[in-house]
């Protein structure tokens, strides 16, 4: 009975070893190259991204970052105002 249990466990371990994919060194190199491509060398594509990058690099402090984002939000609100739901009704008051 003990031999049957041991053989069953050995078969399960062998089947698991065969079925699990082995890490491929070439795949790891591709992932590393992919991380480098989108890592530190990529330039931000938005003003918010540029401000965040400057903050992380220490070029601006948190106060400057906050003021810049505030000015950016005010500019965005001026250029693209958003209506608050419910203000389009004739009986709504401002």
Rosetta blueprint (number, residue, H / E / L):
1 X L
2 X H
3 X H
4 X H
5 X H
6 X H
7 X H
8 X H
9 X H
10 X H
11 X H
12 X H
13 X H
14 X H
15 X H
16 X H
17 X H
18 X H
19 X H
20 X L
21 X L
22 X L
23 X L
24 X L
25 X H
26 X H
27 X H
28 X H
29 X H
30 X H
31 X H
32 X H
33 X H
34 X H
35 X H
36 X H
37 X H
38 X L
39 X L
40 X L
41 X L
42 X L
43 X L
44 X L
45 X L
46 X L
47 X H
48 X H
49 X H
50 X H
51 X H
52 X H
53 X H
54 X H
55 X H
56 X H
57 X H
58 X L
59 X L
60 X L
61 X L
62 X H
63 X H
64 X H
65 X H
66 X H
67 X H
68 X H
69 X H
70 X H
71 X H
72 X H
73 X H
74 X H
75 X H
76 X H
77 X H
78 X H
79 X H
80 X L
81 X L
82 X L
83 X L
84 X L
85 X L
86 X L
87 X L
88 X L
89 X L
90 X L
91 X L
92 X L
93 X L
94 X L
